[in-house]
């Protein structure tokens, strides 16, 4: 049994029930130290919060805000390009803070630093000649674009991932994955290309991609067919031939019209040591051992109660919602979101489940920890599909998480279990 349980820490964002589309959270990321959180929204803005310690608890305060992307129009394809931030990644580069941000088409590298403001100081009156001097005034945080990585993707970018060498990164769209050097913005190398010669023969698309956290030659990418492929850059420049493929055979009794849609993997992540892979499809959360390809170590049902509603979910497009997933800092817990602004944290080794409702009105009272499966299964008739926790980011060193629910950012940490009640079956 864990010695600590989850508790509410902070809430950012408007509490009004009316939500503006541009204010909806679309990406969250901690830096490698946990000192900063970057949050992106559908309006193309990045808001950064800085960590402070208050009464032995972590607290985050506003640090900076800047406009990363603007809406554009592709005149050749007569296509509007949204400003929505799809992914954010922090970069380790000297003492300054660097951020990679991307919308559907363009990746940008931003430098974030504190700039000292200067002002003129004029001496006192009298008949003496005085020479004005320049003195330091207040400081302000400035964001400047250092690189713009553009014109390399014909399709929508869904992932960016930094390599462990801190010099290169990958960007993935529906059909291709490109490898970039952070110092070179006008050239990239295509390392995966699944585009068929005839687009009518297209059977799958890439849904997410990530570099291995330890070995710089390994990366993985997931597909709409429910597979995860591990690529090795040492084998060839073009990694169309995967080194490993993680795939579970579908139970024939569960096959239906929606099988291919619900098996599509929306997100996959490595554990911090690189030994495990976490994947999320519409109904389940799966933990894979990187040494065992034929079946997952553990499968957790997230939306099993929605199987009878798949037709309705298809009609209202909710079946295409892309829920993120992640490990905590030491890989002992896994996490993902759901509807009704519900969020789940699983201690997958001890079989303990914490369910959190990201309720902006009373967030501290909506946390329940149980041994085994959650006791309270949502009634599929009473689910608000407009309220969903799609985005999650764990602190890199502590049990502390950030959750995006509509236009709000929720922060949760852990506290002593003797202050809280843990239910058990």
Buried (B, 14 or more C-beta within 10 A) or exposed (E): EBEBBBBBBBBBBEEEEEBEEEBBBBBBBBBEEBBBBBBBBBBBBBBBBBBEEEEEEBBBEEBBEBEBBEEBEEEEEEEEBBBBBBBBBBBEBEEEBBBBBBBBBBBBBBBBBEEEEEEEEEEEEEEEEEEEEEEEEEEEBEBEEBBEBEEBBEBBBBBBBBBBEEBBBBBBBBBBBBBBBBEEBEEBBEBBBBBEEEEEEEEBBBBBBBBBBEBBBBBBBBBBBBBBBBBBBEEEEEBEEBBBEBBBEEEEEEEEEBEBBBBBBBBBBBBBEBBBBBBBBBBBBBBBBBEEBEEBEBBBEBBEBBBEBBEEBBEEEBBEBBBBBBBBBEBBBBBBBBBBBBBBBBBBEEEBBBBBBBBBEEBEEBBBBBBEEBEEEBEBEEBEBEBBBBBBBBBBEBBBBBBBBBBBBBBBBBBEBEEBEBEEE
